[in-house]
């Protein structure tokens, strides 16, 4: 449908198949709704109605930067404040303070293989990005006297990869976050 919409916008002659899609898919209605929505969004942000795609993206990037600065200063603009502020603290902790707390409360690497797998998955999901063995090791409290820790971690990562719980990328191992059921 969107390919046909693009053809309609470009003024390209439609084939019989395209005309059937245009009719059955209500492409003209979708086009009208899309253009109206674009106009309303531009108006809501106070932007000129003739902005091109590149300019819209530039404005959005700048808006994102300014909102991030506001949030760092503790000013958060919720869409539904009554609902959203119940679950989140009023002040936002700085990245540095969160890092300090994280290093102070690193989980202990269990010697039991099942517990180690669970702990490593939790750490990896919490990081939300690919990790190498050394970074993963720095996220864990290693018990004194533990031997061949890196090899043990690598072995566990291979087990998790074989089980399909994590993926190996060029940047390291990655554990997708689980969606609540």
Secondary structure as UniProt FT lines:
FT   HELIX           2..10
FT   HELIX           16..24
FT   TURN            25..26
FT   HELIX           27..45
FT   TURN            49..50
FT   HELIX           53..72
FT   TURN            73..74
FT   HELIX           81..84
FT   TURN            85..87
FT   HELIX           95..104
FT   STRAND          107..108
FT   HELIX           113..127
FT   HELIX           133..138
FT   STRAND          140..141
FT   TURN            144..145
FT   HELIX           149..163
FT   STRAND          167..169
FT   TURN            170..171
FT   STRAND          172..174
//
